[in-house]
Amino acid sequence: MKPVVALVGRPNVGKSTLFNRLTGERLAIVDETPGTTRDRIVAEAEWNGVKFDVVDTGGIDPTHGGKTPLSVGSADFIQEIRAQALIAVRDAEAIIFLVDGEAGVTSPDREVAEILRRHQKKVGGKAWPPIFVTVNKCESPARRNAAAEFYELGLGDPYPISAVHGIGTGELLDDLVAALPPAGEAEEDESVKIAIAGKPNAGKSSLLNRLVGEERAIVSPIPGTTRDAIDTRLEYAGVPITLIDTAGIRRRGRIERGVEKYSVLRAFKAIERADVVLLLVDAAEGLTAQDTHIAGFILDDWKSTVVLVNKWDAIPKDSATLDEYTLHVRQQLNFMDYVPLLFISAKTGQRVDQVLPLALRVQEERLARLTTSNVNRVLREAQDAHPAPTHAGRQLKIYYGSQVRVDPPTFVLHVNDTRLCHFSYLRFLENRFRQAYGFLGTPIRIIAKGHNEKE
């Protein structure tokens, strides 16, 4: 396991900018609005050959909305943001305590310093985890000299830096990696990556917390609470899993510029790196056009899918409700008729225990491989039952087929003329493969190859 470095401080001191600087990627959302980063996100960084994970946190604001004005709605999250940061500190091998060189030492800085000191322990005569007071926005020599005032915090030498320009970060990283414990033997990430996607306020974070069993993501009835894609590791039935909670995806016309736009882009990126996507639908609203839009994006990226109808506990029911709702969902998602459907309540836990087993079964189907003989048996039986239609006096001939890859299952058909491969007939062949071998929840890719085309 790599050592963990927590990046903490009051809101709007530049933590997300430094996070992006250390990891070399635009993973954290950067915005001038205080309180933009609400949940922890993690990414790998490397310095002088030493790899470590950096955890970006929501800002600790011990004044609960005191001198630092937060954006509209952010006051609702102060307690939760503080709790998230303290969880990150608890798990860290080192802490970068970021302060603002422009503002100087503030009362919130002093209170944050006190919070961090309370969480340190004595290990071998030294305070653990080590805390690096990092003074941001020190672009000028005068500002760097003025950083000495942060000795007042009683946490050791301050490190004047500029997260935007990278000034001073080398010295900080030199001392940081020297203080880190040796990393465990690196392991390739072979976990099953399951993304939770859907519209805002569909219950994604509530489902994540129910699956993990702790308050890993902030839960709020206010749409748009989760702004970053968050990775959570767990093990189920001996299988390592990475759960990815994503920001809610709104219709394009309703996406606000700035912070929310970056959140939606990150949600799409999270879907791209997932193996299985849990598409969460709000039962009270029914399957909307936006739900089908998200499903289309998942399909375009060839990801396996489980549709979860959440908040099922809030629906008045009779003996026909389940069948009627199932028919409605199937009609709206007729282009993904192979996906399993599960009615759950993240709030009460109803059927949540079936979510991970179903997702893992779908992942197994995604990795299924057929022998060439079985592929060609299905093709022969399909053509005997329903020969390919003719076009301009010519009929499609399939000489043979083979499965060339998994993840997703991909089949290549060698034919006489690819122009004769109508979409409807390829869909018919796909359905015959599903009838014979399942492929539950996973798309199938069929590629026609002309008989004389080169590999």
N, C-alpha and C positions, 0 to 999 in steps of 0.2 A: 504494500500500500504506500502511496505517495504521502508525504507530510502535507498538512493542511495549513494554509495561511488565511486568517480572517481579516478582512478589510472593513474597519468600523469607524464610526465618527458621527457627528451630528449631521443633519441634512444639508445638502448643497455645498459640501466642501470639496467635491470633485472625486468622490470614491469611484463612480462608474468610469470616469475618464482614466483614472489610474488603473482600474481593472482592465480596461481595453488596452492600455499601454503595456501592462505586464503580460497579458495573454497574447497580444499581437492580433486580436480579432475584435470586431465590433459586436461583442456579445451583450454587453450591458447597455441599456438605453441611456443616452446622454441628453439631458435637457436642463435648461436654466431653472426650471420649476423645482423648488425644494420638495423632497418626498417622492421623487419620481420612481426610485427603486424601492419596491415594496417587499419582494420576496428574495430569499437567497438564491443566487445562481453560482455555479461552479464551473471553472475551466482550468485547463492545465497551463502552467507557465514553466519556463526553463531558463536557468542562468548558470553559466560556467559548467554545463553538463549536469546540473542538479535539477531534477524535475519535481514540481510540487503543484498542488491544487490551490487556486485562489478562490475564496468565497467572497462574493460581493453581497453586501447586506443592505437592508433599509437603514437609514440613519437612526442612531439612538438619539432621541430627543427627550432628555429627562425633565425638561420644563413642561412637557405636554402642551405644546402650542404657545410657549412663552414669547421670547423676543423674535424667534424666527418664523415669519409668516409662511404657512404652507398653502399649497394650491387648494382650490375648491374641493371639498370632500376629503382631503388628506387627513384632517384632524380626526376623522373616524378611525384612522389606522395607526395612530401614534403608539398605543399600547401594544398592538400586534407587531408593528415594525420593531419595537424595542425587544419583544420576546424573541423574534426571529434572530436578531443580532446576538442576543445572549446565548441562544442555542448554538450559533456558529462559533462564538467564543469558547463555549464549553468543549467543542470538538477540535479546537485548533492547536497546532504545535507552535504557532507564532501569531502575533497580532500586529497589523499595521494600523496605528491609530492616526487617522488623517485629520489635520486641522487646517484652518484657513489663515495663511500668512497676511492676507489683506486685512482681515478683521482683527487679528491679534488674539490674545487669550481672552476668551469669553467665559461667562458664568456656566453656560452649558458644557464647554470644554472641561472645566474643572469638575463638573458633576460626572461627565463621562469618564474622566480619568479616575475618579473615585470608584465608579462602577467596575471599571476594569481591574483596579487594584484589589477589589474585594473578591474577584474571581481568580486571582493568582494564588498559586501554592508554592511552598518552599520545597524545592527538589535539589538535593546535593548542595544546600546552602545558597542556591540561587532561586530567584522568582521565576515561576513557570506558569503559563507560557511567557516567553520574552515579549516585551511590547516595544515597538519602534514608533516613536512619536515622529510623524512625517508632516512637515509644514509645506502645504501646497501653495501654488500661485507665487512662488519666489523667483520670478523671471529676472529681476534686477539685482545687482550686487547689494544695494541698500536693503532690499527686502530680505535677501539671504542673511545679511548681518543682523537684521532685526529679529530673525528667527530664534535668537538666543533667549528671548523673553519666555519661550516655552519650556525652559528649564524649570519654571515655576510649577509645572504640573508634577514634578517629582518622579518622572518616569525615565530619566536618563537623557542622553544626548538627543537633541532634535535633528532631524535630517531635512534641510531645506531642498525642495524640489519644485519642478514645474511638470505636472502630469501631462499638460497639453504639449509641451516642447521636449519632454524627456530629460530636462536638466536635472542633474543630481540623482537620478534613479539608479545609476550604476553603483555608486557608493552604498546606497540603501540596500541594493540587492546583494552586493558583496557580503555585507554584515548579516543580512537575513539568511542567506543559504549557509553561512558558517555556523549559525545558531540552530539550524534545523537538524533533527535527528536523521540518521541514515534511512533512506527509503527502503521498503521491503522489495523483494524481487518483483520486477515489473511483470504484470500479467496482461495478456491480450483480453480485451473486453469481448467476451463471448456471451454476454447476457442477452436475453430476448428484450428488445426495445419496444415498449408499448406506449403509444401516445394517446392522451385523452383530449379529444378535440370536440368542438361544438360552438354554438352561439354563446354570447355572454349570458351569464346567469343561468346556464343549464344545469349547474351543479357539479362542474368538473373538479373543483378543489375539494368539495365535500366528499366526492367519490374517492379522490386520492387519499384523503385523510382516513376514510373508512377502510380502504385497502391496506394502508400502511399501519394504521393503529396508533397514530400520533398526530398532533397538530403540525404537520409538515408544511402545509400551505395555508395562507390566510383565508378564512372563510367569511364571506360577507354577503348580505342580500343585495348589495349595490353592484350592478353590472359593471364589468371591466376591472374587477379587483386585481386579477392576475395579469400582469403586464409582461412578464418574462416567461420563457419556457424553462421549467424547473425539472431537474433530474433527481429521482429518488431511487436508491438501490434497495432491493429486498430479495429474499429467497423464498420460493414457494415450491413445496414438494421436491426440494433438492435442485430446483432450476433457478439460476440467477436471473433476475428481472430488473430492468431499468424502466421505471414509470416516468413518463414525460408529461407534466401538466402544462397546458398551453393557454395563452390568452384567448378569450372568446373572439370568434371571427364574425364581424358584422358584414352586412351588405356593403359593397364598395362605396356606394354613394353616401353611406352613413359613417364611414370611417373618418374620424377626426384627424386633421393634419398633426404632425409632430409625434408626440409620444405614442399615441394609439396606432399610428401608421407603422411605426417600427415594431410594435407588439404583434400586429397582424402578420407582418413579414416574418417575424421570428416563429410564429405559430406554423406558418407554411414550411419553414425550414425544419421545424421539429417533426412535422409529418414526413418530410423527405427522408429523415434518418431513422424513422421507425420501421419496425417489421410488421407490427399489427397496430391498427388505429381503432380505438374505441370511440365511435361517433355517438355522442350523447345528445339525445333529443328530449326536450321538455314536454312531458305528457300533457300538461295543462294547455300548452299552445298548439299541440299537434305538430306534425311534420310540415315545416314551412318551406318556402322557396329557398331560403338561405340554407336550410339543412341539406337540401338536394344540391345546392351549389358547392357546399363543403364536401359532400359525398362525391361529386364530380371531380373535384380537385384530388381527392384521395385516389380515385380510380385512374385519373390521368397520370398519377405517380406510381401506378401499379402496386399499391399497398393493399395488404389484407385487412379486412374490416369486420368488426362486430358492432351492430347497432344496439345501443342501450337506450330504452325508453325510461327516463328517470322521472321521479316524483309520481310514481304510479300509485302511491298511497293517497294522493290528493284527488284521485279521479273517482267520482261516483260510479258504481259498477252494478251490472246485472249479469245474467248468464251469457249474454251475447257480446258484452263489452270487449272482451279480449279478442274474440274472432273479428269483430268489426274494426278494431284498431289495427290488428295485424293486416287485414286486407287493405286498409288505408295506407299503411306504411309500404306494403308491397307494391301497391299501384304507383305511389310516388317515386319509389326506388326501383322501378322495373328494369333499369339498366344494371342493377346490382342484385338480381334476384337470388344469388347464391349466398348472400351474407346471412348469418344467424341473427336472430332477433331475441332480445331478452328484456323483460319488463322488471325494473328494479326501483328501489328507493334508497338513495344514498343517505337520506335522513334517518330512516328507521332500520336500514340494513337489509331490507327485503331482497332476497336473491343475490345480494352482493357477493356472497360466498361462491356463486357460480361464475363470476366474471373472469377471474384469472384462469380457472380450469378451461373455460371456453376459449379464452384468448390463446392459451398454450396449445390447445387442440388445433386451432386455426393455424398457428405457426407450424405445427407438425405437417399439416396439409400443404402449407406453402413450400416445405422442403421435400415433399414426396417426389420420387423419381420412378417412372415406369420403364420397363425394359422395352427395347425396340420391337420385340415380338408382340408384346401386349399393345403397344401403340398401333401397330399395323392390324392387329385383330379388331380393335375398335373401329379403325378406318374402313376395313372390309365390311364389317357388319353394318356400319352407317351407310355405306354406298349401296349395299344390298337392300336396305330398308328404304332408302330415299336417294336415288341416283342424282348426281349433280345436273342442274338444268342446262339446256343448250343455249348458245348465244351465236347468232349468225351462222347457224348450221354446225357449230363446233361444240363439243361437250368437254367439260373439265375432266381430266384424267389425273388421278393421284397415284403416282408410281409407288411411293413408300414414304413413311414419316418416321421421325425419331424425336425424343425429348433431348434437347441440347443443353438445358440448364434448369436449375431450380431457383427459387427466390426472385421472381415468381416462376412457376412452371412454364416453360417455353418449349413449343413444339415447332419443328420445321417440316413442312410438307413439300416434297419434290413433285412438281406438277408439269403438265405439258405446256401450259400458258398461264401466267399469273393474271392476265387480264380477264380470264374466265372465273376467277375466284371472287364471287360476289360475297359481300359482307354477310348476307343472310345465311348463306351456306356454311361459311366459317363459324357463324354463331350456332348453327345446327350441329356441326362437328364438336364445338366446345361443349354443348349440352350432352352429347353422347359420351364424351370423356368424363363429365361430371356424373352421369348416370352409372358409369362403370366403376369409377374410382373416387368419387366424392369431390375432393378439393374444396372443402367447406370454407367459405369466407374469403377465398383467395382468387384473384383474377387469373385467367389463363391467357397467355399470349401465343397466338398461332401465326406463323410466318410462312407464306407461300414462296417457293423458290422455283424459278423456271428451270426446265430440264437441262438447258444448255448454259445456264449462268455459272460463272466461276464462283468458288468458295470465297 
